[in-house]
Amino acid sequence: MLSPTSGTLSALRRLSTSSWRAPAPSPCSPPTRRRFSSRASRQLLEHPSFAFWPAFFSEPEQRVLLRAALQKLDGQERPRARRRQRDHLRAHAPHEPPRTGTPPAEFCPDELYTFQEARRPAPPRRPGPGRPRADGHYDGVIRRYREMLVTAWPEDAPEVRPLLERLRRLHPAVDTHTHLLHLASDGQIDPHVDHVDAFGSWILGVSLGDERTLRLQSHHEGGGEPVRYELALPSGSVYMQRCAGPSPSSQAATNAPVLRTRRDELRYHYTHAILPAHPSRAASGGQRVSIMIRDRLPPGSPPTAPS
């Protein structure tokens, strides 16, 4: 697997807007005005269970992925809505290449999409004093969104395949679950822990479109002051929450014990959230698409929640 930028603080200090490139076969655009200066961001980048590639995909590659993702999501819309989206994109097609440093301009206005409001929250599967939500993305934690599971990408976009192959080099070779999530300009994701009965011990996320802030916050049943990390996720970036040892999905066949170390903290003991866009950005169009990849637990496997 490729080595992330989060190994040491000294490596972090070497990042620059002129020379840094993601560890990938093809060149990537350098990050622009990355906000790694806060103490919380530096601590997160040093955490053994977190990896971050701030400019993994170049701007042309971002547009390829974003077009393919929106094509999949738009396929769920009603025919009338799809016609309005196509008409808007034709009428506003750029006559010259986008300026360097701007997010991909592939989105229609919010009103042309059928965004769902937050669903009514379901009760936690494992209720307990102060236990964080552990029901995944299907219980009202997302507001103003479209989503879908992906089993195949558009056949008329062959250029997507090599980009996905690069992503596969970042995570273990196990059965995975791919989820597309499109947030409206005023959409957000509330704090939650991904479903421990269905997903394993790592989560990989690709950010496309508007820059949003990822917040991770510790949760301790015994109380105490929570620990909070925040990190800006620019378009084209990739982050990963991971564990120390083999994935539970790969251990299930051998009944090997799942070891818990500090590398597992972020997956099981921290909620994660995507904060709302700043009002000034939401007013001018702050939509975001994320491609989320998780390891899928085999049927009959025990949940991955720590004891």
Steps between C-alpha positions, in 0.01 A plus 500: 500500500611856441643703785284797606614848590410446863810317617685767696475867582830562323351361181198725548723806527662413169168540316494805277258633243769491234668161540269247669350218294280210608665155504339376179612385158386814321577859603247680718435869530665658804272598787398864520484682833480180706409567861728266697617765746255436783615279784195274464576443130863416569404258776251324273756466222739338749240256637592136422147419387464784250651556155452799271593575140406869446540503118463138396302582183589778257230743385436317168475172693256657746274599212507147360396351836243770569332462161480123547364532855238758399400286202430211737310719746302679228386162369277474810323830423163528326517553121383862527772584752763335281390705198527821702849403616615425143353828373678696771836335432471564126408865555787555744773294336834681547655648186851477643679271748430576868758704688759306698406474867123511448282205601341294222209691343278202423211569736155632416328741742359337813141540382561270202582204723262296716682524831358306792444663834626332817314180575349443838772357726475134592580384853862387550560128452701478819349752740711597796595802706661748267565243227563663160268435209601177324233459233694616194353746251141381511359659813468874445860612547519646146314817405423610143661226295479244220663161535535159342702180516729437203556154354608615152618828349375646168626294206544815290765631743796259463735767638347438846651151530868600539403759761316236703798266465718765662255519789515122544872527565419692818288236673511125571388263226170394656131512410396866500188714510494820286258778588441831317381793709404838350447786747304811406654843556334503843539127564697348785574173680442489874736315740471121474694173499463286189295183536715249692276203406557546126836669451850411611780701651595749227330779307638676193349823369555700178389866504377670181358850467475753779754486781343390827632439850525151648453492878586198715413507869581245766228334698566353843216339694667597824474869414791739495603769256463379139788519255415671172683504167407707196646490150409678175425254217576668165372365171722216382610399849477150648492405867496165677411382847673169550596239758835351599464135407315301233146603420226307685356403162826320415522340845150356500597196291769395746316605818808699595454741791454867413761695692415852622771762528526878485481465122134402541402806702365718220286224348330389821542768767458817295196630320559666164305779334512728195428856610267735309655723236580853601196722420698699245598181315154342521348810341727468195474121468659269755397155383721201572516139384688238697592149393508285814661155494478264799592138560189285511459238773419149375155366593495362853807689613495649850470880517826694495416716800765471771413330825 
